[in-house]
């Protein structure tokens, strides 16, 4: 009989890929490395979702949403992220303009569906639109980690 790896092994693979993405993503010079880590991270999420569904467990909305974009990243090579620049505001002063400021937020965000290549599968599409679009991938992956917890 063939070996079937545990759900915990799938989650460990996701966490390792996530760490590589988190390390590469902030550096524009490491964009190819970040894409490869993103590719692997969303692939692990897809495997985890399939396992949860097989076990009749309900995946988190973030897992379902990533499943939608995972298909585009893996099968179409989609660039699912865009770099955002947002100035944080505190009252009427921009952070960074005064001593209490935090400055400008440069980071990756999940693209709007209209900015992605055409898709064949609608699986996870609603969850993507509701729970993923515009969010930071690091926040999305942290939510997935939290949803998986030690009991999965």
Legacy VTK file of the C-alpha trace (Angstrom):
# vtk DataFile Version 3.0
C-alpha trace
ASCII
DATASET POLYDATA
POINTS 152 float
0.000 0.000 0.000
1.257 3.481 -0.871
2.231 5.880 1.865
-0.162 8.766 2.452
1.455 11.692 4.172
-0.372 13.232 7.097
-2.220 16.516 7.024
0.420 17.748 9.468
3.086 17.090 6.803
1.081 19.132 4.277
0.769 21.967 6.787
4.513 21.825 7.512
5.211 22.143 3.767
2.904 25.153 3.602
4.629 26.793 6.582
8.107 26.260 5.096
7.066 27.735 1.729
5.308 30.603 3.487
8.514 31.486 5.349
10.437 31.570 2.052
7.801 33.853 0.554
7.827 36.141 3.600
11.631 36.415 3.348
11.764 37.104 -0.405
8.657 39.250 -0.947
9.859 42.559 0.572
12.889 42.741 -1.726
12.134 43.808 -5.325
15.421 42.197 -6.413
14.067 38.813 -5.303
10.810 38.915 -7.289
11.468 35.615 -9.118
12.305 33.908 -5.827
9.149 35.354 -4.264
7.039 34.048 -7.176
8.482 30.552 -6.825
7.771 30.590 -3.082
4.256 31.931 -3.723
3.696 29.177 -6.297
4.709 26.555 -3.779
2.741 28.133 -0.933
-0.529 28.215 -2.876
0.118 24.658 -4.096
0.363 23.491 -0.476
-2.873 25.367 0.336
-4.569 23.513 -2.515
-3.355 20.154 -1.207
-4.508 21.046 2.302
-7.944 22.115 1.005
-8.313 18.854 -0.905
-7.385 16.899 2.236
-9.853 18.830 4.402
-12.639 18.314 1.856
-11.812 14.593 1.676
-12.098 14.430 5.476
-15.466 16.271 5.244
-14.020 19.311 7.034
-14.847 22.857 6.004
-11.817 24.889 4.937
-11.544 28.503 6.080
-12.710 31.195 3.636
-9.045 32.127 3.114
-8.187 28.570 2.082
-11.118 28.510 -0.354
-10.126 31.901 -1.759
-6.518 30.869 -2.234
-7.710 27.717 -3.999
-9.235 29.928 -6.697
-6.054 31.924 -7.287
-3.883 28.825 -6.861
-5.338 27.394 -10.053
-4.393 30.567 -11.942
-0.885 30.713 -10.481
-0.150 27.036 -11.140
-1.929 26.479 -14.448
-1.566 29.918 -16.033
1.567 31.301 -14.343
-0.531 34.256 -13.213
1.078 37.156 -11.425
-1.529 37.241 -8.660
0.062 40.070 -6.699
0.662 43.753 -7.255
2.902 46.082 -5.281
0.933 48.686 -3.386
2.030 51.966 -1.907
-0.211 53.367 0.798
0.450 56.298 3.098
-0.880 55.671 6.583
-2.801 58.616 8.012
-3.230 59.786 11.584
-5.835 62.511 11.753
-4.772 65.060 9.161
-1.053 64.276 9.186
0.599 61.510 7.225
2.587 59.074 9.331
6.233 59.911 8.849
5.491 63.622 8.571
5.732 64.020 12.312
7.711 62.122 14.996
4.888 59.639 15.837
4.572 58.465 12.241
4.946 55.062 10.628
5.539 56.264 7.065
4.588 54.661 3.797
3.456 51.056 3.472
5.082 49.330 0.494
3.793 45.834 0.107
2.233 43.137 -1.982
-1.540 42.791 -2.307
-3.716 40.207 -4.024
-4.957 41.449 -7.400
-8.589 42.130 -8.275
-10.119 39.294 -10.231
-10.472 41.552 -13.303
-6.663 41.926 -13.320
-6.064 38.172 -13.409
-6.018 35.937 -16.503
-9.315 34.311 -17.521
-10.249 31.382 -15.309
-11.969 28.098 -16.100
-12.876 27.041 -12.588
-15.091 29.106 -10.311
-14.172 27.054 -7.251
-13.279 29.498 -4.489
-14.069 32.566 -6.632
-16.579 34.086 -4.202
-14.221 33.491 -1.263
-11.405 35.127 -3.248
-13.494 38.233 -3.927
-14.718 38.435 -0.334
-11.673 37.384 1.717
-8.534 37.728 -0.392
-8.619 40.625 -2.892
-6.603 43.624 -1.729
-5.163 41.890 1.316
-1.486 41.297 1.954
-0.472 37.713 1.170
1.455 37.593 4.442
-1.791 38.381 6.314
-3.724 35.833 4.257
-1.161 33.114 4.942
-1.125 33.996 8.654
-4.927 33.618 8.731
-4.614 30.236 7.034
-2.020 29.134 9.595
-4.326 30.230 12.408
-7.300 28.412 10.876
-5.342 25.176 10.623
-4.202 25.249 14.239
-3.034 22.161 16.093
-6.386 20.337 15.787
-6.440 19.880 11.985
LINES 1 153
152 0 1 2 3 4 5 6 7 8 9 10 11 12 13 14 15 16 17 18 19 20 21 22 23 24 25 26 27 28 29 30 31 32 33 34 35 36 37 38 39 40 41 42 43 44 45 46 47 48 49 50 51 52 53 54 55 56 57 58 59 60 61 62 63 64 65 66 67 68 69 70 71 72 73 74 75 76 77 78 79 80 81 82 83 84 85 86 87 88 89 90 91 92 93 94 95 96 97 98 99 100 101 102 103 104 105 106 107 108 109 110 111 112 113 114 115 116 117 118 119 120 121 122 123 124 125 126 127 128 129 130 131 132 133 134 135 136 137 138 139 140 141 142 143 144 145 146 147 148 149 150 151
